[in-house]
Amino acid sequence: MTRTADVILPAGLLARSVSVEIGGARILADVTLQVEPGEVVALVGPNGAGKSTLLAALTGDVEPASGTVELQGRPTASYRAKEAARQRAVLLQKYAIAFGFDVRHVVEMGRSPWYGTARSDEDDVVVRRAMRHADVLHLSERSFPTLSGGEQARTSFARVLAQETPVVLLDEPTAALDIRHQESLLATTRDVARAGAAVVVVLHDLSLAAAYADRICVLARGRVAADGPPSEVLTEDLLTVVYQHPVRVIDLDGSPLVVPLRAPHRGLADHDVPDETTDETTDETTDETEAR
Amino acid sequence: MKVRTGRVGLISALLVLLGVAVVFSAAQGQLRIPPLEVLGSVLHRLGLDLGPLPTHPRGESTLWEVRFPRVAMAAVAGAALATAGAVMQGTFGNPLAEPAVVGVSSGAAVAAGTVIVFDIGLFGSWTIAVAAFVGGLITTLLVYLLSRDGGRTEVVTLVLTGIALNALTSAGLAFLMFLGDQQAREEIVFWTLGSLNGTRWAAVAVAAPLAAVGIAASVVLARQLDLLALGDRAARHVGVEVERLRIVSIVVVAVLTAAAVSFCGIIAFVGLVVPHVIRMLAGPGHRLLIPASALGGAVLLMLADLWARTAIDNADLPIGLLTSLVGGPFFLWLIRRSRRTAGGGA
């Protein structure tokens, strides 16, 4: 980092040695992460590694026990809700909506930070464009609660796009999506970054992360285990340790493909993997609780 | 612009309905005055020399001293209660929240009852209204603190909180009846049953401004209440100061409930039925839901009061009894429905 804060305010997002404690348990320890304009940073790691908590700290939903988070060069704590909403948009894992708002109305909610400003003149155009990019134009009149999980996720993504902010945070946006929509959502996310936004996206699919992220930040047990370009970070050694499961990294046309190793005859006497199934179930619960 | 026409259409339909309901319910009663004469009387008071005047010698005075204050109060209370329901449902993100169901109305009644029993007259004719407001505010805050968990209110928790608070307030009312003299007792009974019998203009003059302020504030909050449907975190991410909005909404609900409860007693379920029907007709957007609920509530309560005073000859049924009779089954149906469609509202 050559520039200093006094000369040019660092745009994008910056978390400096952030630690977060929830109910006495240390969820994040000394995490530093910078996301600059034009960059897509993927946040990966096993269940319960602290990805959602880090995201909550980046959005200002969770106050760090120590360390600071800066949004566009200013501490997140100093923002009013509306000011912050003009700088960063967030897609959470949970997108249930009370009452049967239709899809278009939900996407329009993304425009609300701009209500009363000159930018709200573009509302209709922006909303339509966001809905086209998220492939929900044809659902426009449908009531949100009646949609499938994937359609709800895309509608919520359209809402985030409609907010048109220089910082975008997405928590597992592809979890409920089919292959086509996974790819198009992340391609759209890339376009958003190309247009100058700083983007953080939590992903579970490491190959997807490798294909679309400029940098990958690997979290493990609340700490940054690695942070760098996909080709440097996604190594068999690191991932095997972090995920406690043997993986292979295959080069497919210059893009790393991460494949878990599977024992030929999977059964109860699976000795290669130390108690992997039970471990995963418990971890999943933690991750879900954390998301709420 | 389908939404736009729907909006104008619904509001104008409700306004027409409101006008018809005013004339029609003012015409009915022990002394029947033809609707045309009612209309004529109103037009003459407005300085327009149109239509026939009431032909009955006591027609004019019956209309302006008995009927119209009562009709006006029904409209004011109905509008206030339906708006309070809509705002409360938006604030809690739960279509079952309603001032009477969760105990806010009876909380307001306890406070008003206290003022009567101990004969407190601190604020003149506004005393009862002020007490009802404070009582309503305290109960709404209690509901809010007791029924929320992790930024969300579950149906079951909300309803159970309502049961508990209603039990508490019933005990409070029973105690007040025990303490009070004969006259105070009768007044408290009147409260728990709800009635518009004997409404005077003076009462309307207190309730109407309260309701007007509450409804105006609700209209201002409408846009933000929409965003609250996203959940607390997501609402904050699109720029809502969630906690501040909740506090303001709670005060608004207390003002509206006080406007209705101070002079009419506990009239349940108006705040549940009206916003629900409007949502079915026009969708959940609060910018339309709130004004439409206010108008719909006014119409509904005027008609309910008409029914209350004409159903049995020479008898005035308590209006709260009637709304509960219709609203109770509706509430049950709503609970069943919202439990089935998880996420569809509950």
Interface residues (C-beta under 8 A of the other chain):
Chain A: T59 D61 R80 A81 K82 A84 A85 R86 R88 A89 V90 L92 K94 Y95 A96 I97 A98 F99 G100 F101 D102 H105 V106 M109 G110 S112 P113 Y115 P145 T146 R159 Q163 R292
Chain B: G93 N94 P95 G150 R223 D226 L227 L228 A229 L230 G231 R233 A234 R236 H237 V238 G239 V240 E241 V242 R279 G283 P284 G285 T341 G343 G344 G345
